[in-house]
Amino acid sequence: MRWRPNFFRRIAEVKANERRKALEEILYALVVQKFMDANISLIPSVTPDLSGKVDLWPNEDGKLELLHSHEAYEMIQNHLALILGNRAGDLTSIAEISKFRVGQVYAASVMYGYFLRRVDQRFQLEKTMKVLPNATEEENGVHRNTMDNARPSIEQDTSQVMSHPEVSAWPGGDVSPGGFGYGIKATRLRNYVMSFDGDTLQRYAAIRSKEAVSIIEKHTEALFGRPEIVVTPEGAVSKDENIKISFGGLKKLVLEAVTFGSFLWDVESYVDSRYHFVFN
């Protein structure tokens, strides 16, 4: 009966897929519930004809700030400064931006929020236990630089933004402590992160479960859609759309994304304490 091993293997795969799907639904529902508990509405899908509605969405900055520690919110402000560039002080300006690129920044910001919550929990614990290293900015090799000429913005090549450790925390990505010295304002939490060795930083930058990775992908796709693939004589290319959005609207998207990532870390840890689905 040679078919039996394959049959039972197939049954196991189906059960594993059903379990993974159920876990994704639980995690996503808990993330949404945390937004509801904070009385914050998630921004709806962004399409070319609805992109302007992002600008009209209620300003939730004050509510979102309360969901993070003071130190974490300082780093979120640095993250915003990196993305918005010299437009950070002119949030009413309207830009026509590739929807795909905005989606990339949104997904990277979710992953940054996940990473930030993870390191901030360790930081807050060590601060409470009074075991934090008494390192100064100079001892950590941190120098305050002007951002005007060095900081990439949304108007520049997105690959520059995505490759920066304080924007992207892709699993398996190339992350090194030295990469944080990109002219971002020095903060106590940032100095603490810079004290990590490369292996520790790499571990903290990784998304721990396949379920969390899938949620980030599906949530981003629900917001921005999937780029249309067009087959041309030269080969398949992505047909992207442009959306018109103010830099204030972009700020709202990024703040929501970072908070989404922070919540994702919280609920993943909560569910894992009961179902033990995180294996790394």
C-alpha positions in Angstrom: 0.0 0.0 0.0 2.5 2.6 -1.2 -0.2 5.3 -1.4 -0.6 5.4 2.4 2.6 7.4 3.3 1.7 10.0 0.6 -1.9 10.1 1.7 -1.1 10.7 5.4 1.6 13.2 4.4 -1.0 15.1 2.4 -3.5 15.0 5.3 -0.7 16.5 7.6 0.0 19.3 5.1 -3.7 20.2 4.8 -4.0 20.3 8.6 -0.8 22.4 8.8 -2.2 24.9 6.2 -5.6 25.1 8.1 -3.8 25.7 11.3 -1.6 28.4 9.8 -4.7 30.1 8.2 -6.5 30.0 11.6 -3.5 31.5 13.3 -3.3 34.3 10.7 -7.0 35.1 11.2 -6.6 35.2 15.0 -3.5 37.4 14.9 -5.1 39.8 12.4 -8.3 40.0 14.4 -6.4 40.8 17.5 -4.4 43.6 15.8 -7.6 45.2 14.5 -9.1 44.8 18.0 -6.1 46.8 19.5 -6.8 49.6 17.0 -10.5 49.5 18.0 -9.6 49.6 21.7 -7.5 52.7 21.1 -10.4 54.2 19.1 -8.3 54.5 16.0 -9.8 53.8 12.6 -7.6 52.0 10.0 -7.1 53.9 6.7 -9.2 52.2 3.9 -7.8 50.9 0.7 -5.8 53.4 -1.3 -6.8 53.6 -5.0 -6.1 56.3 -7.6 -9.7 57.7 -7.3 -9.7 57.4 -3.4 -6.2 58.4 -2.5 -7.3 61.9 -1.6 -9.4 60.5 1.2 -6.3 59.6 3.1 -5.7 63.3 3.5 -9.2 63.8 4.9 -8.8 60.9 7.4 -8.8 62.1 11.0 -5.5 63.1 12.5 -4.7 60.4 15.0 -1.1 61.5 15.9 -1.9 62.2 19.5 -3.6 58.8 20.0 -0.9 57.0 18.2 1.8 58.6 20.3 0.2 57.3 23.5 0.6 53.7 22.2 4.4 53.9 22.3 6.9 54.7 24.9 8.6 58.1 24.8 11.8 56.6 23.6 10.1 54.6 20.9 8.2 57.6 19.6 11.4 59.6 19.3 12.7 56.9 16.9 9.4 56.9 15.0 9.8 60.6 14.5 13.3 59.9 13.1 11.7 57.3 10.8 9.2 59.8 9.5 12.0 62.4 9.0 13.9 59.8 6.9 10.9 59.1 4.7 9.5 62.6 4.3 12.8 64.3 3.9 12.7 68.1 3.6 8.9 68.0 3.2 8.4 67.1 6.8 7.6 70.7 7.6 5.2 71.1 4.6 2.6 68.4 5.0 0.0 70.1 2.8 2.1 69.7 -0.4 0.6 67.2 -2.9 2.8 64.7 -4.6 2.1 62.2 -7.4 3.7 59.0 -6.2 3.9 55.5 -7.5 1.4 53.4 -5.5 3.7 50.5 -5.5 6.5 52.6 -3.9 4.1 53.9 -1.3 3.1 50.3 -0.6 6.8 49.3 -0.2 7.3 52.1 2.3 4.1 51.0 4.2 5.3 47.4 4.4 8.8 48.4 5.5 7.2 50.7 8.2 5.1 47.8 9.5 8.3 45.7 9.9 10.1 48.6 11.5 7.3 48.9 14.0 7.6 45.2 14.8 11.4 45.5 15.2 11.0 48.7 17.3 8.5 47.2 19.7 10.7 44.2 20.2 13.8 46.2 21.1 11.9 48.7 23.1 10.4 46.0 25.4 14.0 44.8 26.1 15.1 48.4 26.6 12.3 49.2 29.0 12.9 46.0 31.0 16.6 46.8 31.4 15.8 50.4 32.3 13.4 49.3 35.0 16.0 46.8 36.4 18.6 49.6 36.2 21.0 47.5 34.2 21.3 49.7 31.1 24.9 50.5 30.0 25.9 54.1 30.8 27.1 54.8 27.3 27.3 58.3 25.9 26.7 59.2 22.3 30.4 59.7 21.8 31.3 56.3 23.2 28.9 54.7 20.8 30.3 56.6 17.9 27.1 58.5 17.3 27.4 62.0 15.8 24.7 64.4 15.0 24.7 65.2 11.3 22.5 67.5 9.3 19.9 65.6 7.3 19.3 68.1 4.5 21.8 66.6 2.0 22.1 63.0 3.3 18.5 61.9 4.0 16.6 60.0 1.3 13.0 61.0 0.9 9.9 59.5 -0.7 10.7 61.5 -3.8 14.0 59.8 -4.2 14.8 56.2 -5.2 12.8 54.0 -2.9 15.6 51.4 -2.8 17.7 53.8 -0.8 14.9 54.2 1.8 14.1 50.4 1.8 17.8 49.5 2.4 18.1 51.6 5.5 17.9 49.6 8.8 15.7 52.1 10.4 13.1 51.7 7.6 13.4 48.1 6.7 13.5 45.0 8.9 13.0 42.3 6.2 13.6 38.8 7.4 17.0 37.7 6.3 18.0 41.2 5.2 21.4 42.6 5.5 21.4 44.6 8.8 24.4 45.9 10.6 24.8 48.3 13.6 27.0 50.6 11.5 24.1 51.2 9.2 22.3 53.2 11.8 24.7 56.1 11.6 22.8 57.8 8.8 22.6 61.2 10.2 19.4 60.4 12.3 19.0 62.3 15.5 20.6 60.4 18.4 18.2 59.1 21.0 18.8 57.0 24.1 16.9 54.0 22.6 18.9 54.3 19.3 22.2 54.3 21.2 21.0 51.2 23.0 20.2 49.5 19.7 23.6 50.5 18.4 25.2 48.6 21.3 23.9 45.3 19.8 26.4 43.1 18.0 25.5 42.2 14.4 24.0 38.8 15.2 21.7 40.2 17.9 20.5 43.0 15.7 19.9 40.6 12.8 17.8 38.4 15.2 15.7 41.3 16.4 15.2 42.6 12.9 13.7 39.2 11.7 10.0 38.5 11.7 9.6 35.4 13.8 6.7 33.6 12.2 5.5 32.8 8.7 2.0 33.8 9.8 3.2 37.4 10.7 5.0 37.7 7.4 1.8 36.6 5.5 -0.3 39.1 7.5 2.0 42.0 6.5 1.9 40.9 2.8 -1.9 40.5 2.7 -2.6 43.7 4.7 -0.4 45.8 2.4 -1.9 44.2 -0.7 -5.4 44.9 0.7 -4.4 48.6 1.0 -2.6 49.1 -2.2 -3.5 46.2 -4.4 -1.2 44.1 -6.4 0.8 45.6 -9.3 -0.6 44.6 -12.7 1.8 42.4 -14.7 1.8 43.2 -18.4 3.6 40.9 -20.9 5.5 42.9 -23.6 7.7 41.8 -26.4 10.7 42.6 -24.1 9.3 40.5 -21.3 6.9 40.8 -18.4 6.8 44.2 -16.7 4.9 45.7 -13.8 2.3 48.3 -14.7 2.2 50.6 -11.8 -0.3 53.4 -11.0 0.3 56.8 -9.5 -1.7 58.3 -6.7 -1.9 61.9 -5.6 -1.4 62.2 -1.8 -0.2 65.0 0.5 2.8 64.5 2.6 0.5 64.8 5.6 -1.5 61.8 4.2 1.8 59.9 3.7 2.7 60.7 7.4 -0.7 59.1 8.5 0.0 56.0 6.5 3.5 55.6 8.0 2.3 56.2 11.6 -0.4 53.6 11.1 2.0 51.1 9.6 4.5 51.5 12.4 1.7 51.0 15.0 0.4 48.0 13.1 3.8 46.4 13.3 4.1 47.1 17.0 0.6 45.6 17.6 1.6 42.6 15.5 4.6 41.9 17.8 2.3 42.2 20.8 -0.4 39.8 19.6 2.1 37.3 18.1 3.8 37.1 21.5 0.5 36.7 23.3 -0.8 34.0 21.0 2.5 32.1 21.0 2.4 32.0 24.8 -0.6 29.7 24.4 -0.2 27.9 21.1 3.6 27.9 20.7 3.7 28.4 16.9 6.9 30.5 16.8 9.8 28.1 16.3 12.8 30.3 15.8 
